[in-house]
Amino acid sequence: MATASTSCPHPSLRRNYFVSSPRSPFCSFSYQSSFVGSKIPKKWLSLTDKARSNRTDPLTCSRPNLTCSSSSHTSDVVIIGAGVIGLTIARQFLLGSDLSVAVVDKAVPCSGATGAGQGYLWMAHKTPGSDIWELAMRSHELWRMFAESLHEQGMNPQDHLGWKNTGSLLIGRTPEELDVLKRRVKLLSDAGLRSEYLSASDLLLKEPALMVEKDSGAAFVPDDCQLDARRAIDVILKANRNFSTQGRYTEFFHDPVTSLLRSGGSDEVVGVKTVKNTLHGKVIVVAAGCWSGSLTQDLFRELDIVLNVPVKPRKGHLLVLKNFSYLQLNHALMEVGYVAHQTATQLPGRLTSEVSDHRQNLSISMTATIDTLGNLLLGSSREFAGFSTEMEESVTNRIWERATDFFPKLKEHSLSDFIKRREVRVGLRPCMPDGKPVIGPVTGLSNVLLATGHEGGGLSMALGTAEMIADMVLGNQEKVDYAPFAVQGRCCQ
Ligand SMILES: Cc1cc2nc3c(=O)[nH]c(=O)nc-3n(C[C@H](O)[C@H](O)[C@H](O)COP(=O)(O)OP(=O)(O)OC[C@H]3O[C@@H](n4cnc5c(N)ncnc54)[C@H](O)[C@@H]3O)c2cc1C
């Protein structure tokens, strides 16, 4: 049965905030009544007027937990996937236009990679001048504005988002790694980011619990921050649901998308079919994480357009030890080896599905942070192991062992000591072979857009991605160069 559910607006969320850009028409930080809304550009109006005039079904339910019984719905934008990418795209359309949005997921929000995310919103391990740099910078700025806007609404970002402004430490432990870090600090500084190289003694002062030896050092980026992925999604979801009373937001969970709806026998896409519903929409956004490849293969089977989205699931474990008082951390940390592990996306000559011994590509890099609830989050693993999300004890043990190499105090304990208050989160990062997301319209089908492939950076790049998708659809000025993320040449000719 369709679950087009809504909830009562949180009292403190009744006024909507605007994410703003100095270069966009939505450039004030002021709150707007959601009914005042923004103007839809003329170019876009021609589409939406038609969409609206066709609307026959009530899209929303005004009471909490009310279930819409109709199985046919019409929205301006249909978003496939309720991970951080899909939900932030929905948010951007709701705040930055007058369009109505439907979000559909085969399960529920946070059931994909998003629910396993550690929450780093980091620039320290991203490289200035790389294809993702501008997008990551813009996203970082938008996350900060988001946190500030909550603050201005009287909501403490620390409580509501799990927001922490503690900065990041990228740790090296060999002379070669220290050279890498020194070069990275120079690059980051040249790109205008506050960053500092810390010698062993400086590092020990900043992070006394860390094992610091003669050849230890770190890159410190004080403006890096982190959040709690699940709490952030909760805030975004609630804010999106506030628009349901205006008929602008509907969600369909536990309802997999199965095919595209086409107009007559043509290639014109006018919506999607799900297991339980028919969702009409003028614009379709595929934000289905690592499932986007297989999904689009199914969806495009009967079209004359060849689309091959080479996104692969990259499995990751995150170990969470609740109320952890044995270790004090002042920052979020990551070993510098993480960067090499993340960028090693290629499996030469083989498809992921053909990898039989996936242990060959298992990598573990230490990431450690204490969240605002006092939980110790230890990461993380990377492996191409198909679509399985089974928790593997051996991988969890290796994450723990790697952490004990960095934090001697942990050696006083065995992981089994914490069996009752540990949680292991497993997620499938959507990984593109060229290491960057694909964001934009499908060639030859401009009302179907892709937004996926963020691998280990989907949380940090979400808001910039959402802004980019909405700007493309609304015809707004681009804030970040679209070209590196184009579908053409990467997923179709
Ligand atoms: C261990 C770990 C740690 C991480 N740490 C960080 C971090 O610190 N910082 C960071 O920036 N990133 C981090 N990431 C990466 C980040 O979590 C991902 O990049 C991000 O969550 C991807 O979001 P998404 O919305 O594209 O995909 P997902 O969250 O996977 O969402 C895709 C959604 O699509 C739905 N779907 C699939 N098929 C269908 C269908 N047929 N019909 C309808 N719905 C469908 C799924 O159910 C799912 O909910 C981490 C990931 C892991 C695994």
The ligand as an SDF file (V2000), in Angstrom:
LIG
                    3D

 53 58  0  0  0  0  0  0  0  0999 V2000
   30.9740    3.6400    6.1220 C   0  0  0  0  0  0  0  0  0  0  0  0
   30.6790    4.8870    5.3350 C   0  0  0  0  0  0  0  0  0  0  0  0
   31.1280    6.1180    5.8010 C   0  0  0  0  0  0  0  0  0  0  0  0
   30.8780    7.2800    5.0760 C   0  0  0  0  0  0  0  0  0  0  0  0
   31.2840    8.4730    5.5830 N   0  0  0  0  0  0  0  0  0  0  0  0
   31.0430    9.6100    4.8890 C   0  0  0  0  0  0  0  0  0  0  0  0
   31.4590   10.8650    5.4040 C   0  0  0  0  0  0  0  0  0  0  0  0
   31.9960   10.9620    6.5020 O   0  0  0  0  0  0  0  0  0  0  0  0
   31.2370   11.9840    4.6510 N   0  0  0  0  0  0  0  0  0  0  0  0
   30.6200   11.9210    3.4220 C   0  0  0  0  0  0  0  0  0  0  0  0
   30.4710   12.9490    2.7860 O   0  0  0  0  0  0  0  0  0  0  0  0
   30.1920   10.7400    2.9280 N   0  0  0  0  0  0  0  0  0  0  0  0
   30.3880    9.5940    3.6180 C   0  0  0  0  0  0  0  0  0  0  0  0
   29.9940    8.3940    3.1180 N   0  0  0  0  0  0  0  0  0  0  0  0
   29.4070    8.3630    1.7690 C   0  0  0  0  0  0  0  0  0  0  0  0
   27.9580    8.7750    1.7780 C   0  0  0  0  0  0  0  0  0  0  0  0
   27.2790    8.0820    2.7860 O   0  0  0  0  0  0  0  0  0  0  0  0
   27.3500    8.4770    0.3980 C   0  0  0  0  0  0  0  0  0  0  0  0
   28.1200    9.1020   -0.6120 O   0  0  0  0  0  0  0  0  0  0  0  0
   25.9340    9.0360    0.3120 C   0  0  0  0  0  0  0  0  0  0  0  0
   25.1680    8.5890    1.3870 O   0  0  0  0  0  0  0  0  0  0  0  0
   25.2600    8.6210   -0.9970 C   0  0  0  0  0  0  0  0  0  0  0  0
   23.9450    9.1100   -0.9380 O   0  0  0  0  0  0  0  0  0  0  0  0
   22.8770    8.7160   -2.0230 P   0  0  0  0  0  0  0  0  0  0  0  0
   21.6320    9.4420   -1.6860 O   0  0  0  0  0  0  0  0  0  0  0  0
   23.4630    8.8910   -3.3880 O   0  0  0  0  0  0  0  0  0  0  0  0
   22.7050    7.1330   -1.8730 O   0  0  0  0  0  0  0  0  0  0  0  0
   21.9090    6.2780   -0.7990 P   0  0  0  0  0  0  0  0  0  0  0  0
   21.9910    6.8510    0.5550 O   0  0  0  0  0  0  0  0  0  0  0  0
   22.3800    4.8740   -0.9800 O   0  0  0  0  0  0  0  0  0  0  0  0
   20.3990    6.4180   -1.2650 O   0  0  0  0  0  0  0  0  0  0  0  0
   19.9180    5.8170   -2.4540 C   0  0  0  0  0  0  0  0  0  0  0  0
   18.4530    5.4740   -2.2060 C   0  0  0  0  0  0  0  0  0  0  0  0
   17.8830    4.9960   -3.4440 O   0  0  0  0  0  0  0  0  0  0  0  0
   16.9090    4.0380   -3.1130 C   0  0  0  0  0  0  0  0  0  0  0  0
   16.6050    3.1960   -4.2800 N   0  0  0  0  0  0  0  0  0  0  0  0
   17.4110    2.3220   -4.9010 C   0  0  0  0  0  0  0  0  0  0  0  0
   16.7600    1.7050   -5.9170 N   0  0  0  0  0  0  0  0  0  0  0  0
   15.5030    2.2130   -5.9240 C   0  0  0  0  0  0  0  0  0  0  0  0
   14.3410    1.9690   -6.7110 C   0  0  0  0  0  0  0  0  0  0  0  0
   14.3080    1.0670   -7.7140 N   0  0  0  0  0  0  0  0  0  0  0  0
   13.2260    2.6680   -6.4380 N   0  0  0  0  0  0  0  0  0  0  0  0
   13.2040    3.5830   -5.4350 C   0  0  0  0  0  0  0  0  0  0  0  0
   14.2700    3.8330   -4.6450 N   0  0  0  0  0  0  0  0  0  0  0  0
   15.4060    3.1710   -4.8960 C   0  0  0  0  0  0  0  0  0  0  0  0
   17.5670    3.2540   -1.9700 C   0  0  0  0  0  0  0  0  0  0  0  0
   16.6200    2.5540   -1.1970 O   0  0  0  0  0  0  0  0  0  0  0  0
   18.2650    4.3560   -1.1910 C   0  0  0  0  0  0  0  0  0  0  0  0
   17.5000    4.8330   -0.0970 O   0  0  0  0  0  0  0  0  0  0  0  0
   30.1780    7.2150    3.8390 C   0  0  0  0  0  0  0  0  0  0  0  0
   29.6980    5.9850    3.3850 C   0  0  0  0  0  0  0  0  0  0  0  0
   29.9400    4.8270    4.1210 C   0  0  0  0  0  0  0  0  0  0  0  0
   29.4070    3.5200    3.6140 C   0  0  0  0  0  0  0  0  0  0  0  0
  1  2  1  0
  2  3  1  0
  2 52  2  0
  3  4  2  0
  4  5  1  0
  4 50  1  0
  5  6  2  0
  6  7  1  0
  6 13  1  0
  7  8  2  0
  7  9  1  0
  9 10  1  0
 10 11  2  0
 10 12  1  0
 12 13  2  0
 13 14  1  0
 14 15  1  0
 14 50  1  0
 15 16  1  0
 16 17  1  0
 16 18  1  0
 18 19  1  0
 18 20  1  0
 20 21  1  0
 20 22  1  0
 22 23  1  0
 23 24  1  0
 24 25  2  0
 24 26  1  0
 24 27  1  0
 27 28  1  0
 28 29  2  0
 28 30  1  0
 28 31  1  0
 31 32  1  0
 32 33  1  0
 33 34  1  0
 33 48  1  0
 34 35  1  0
 35 36  1  0
 35 46  1  0
 36 37  1  0
 36 45  1  0
 37 38  2  0
 38 39  1  0
 39 40  1  0
 39 45  2  0
 40 41  1  0
 40 42  2  0
 42 43  1  0
 43 44  2  0
 44 45  1  0
 46 47  1  0
 46 48  1  0
 48 49  1  0
 50 51  2  0
 51 52  1  0
 52 53  1  0
M  END
$$$$
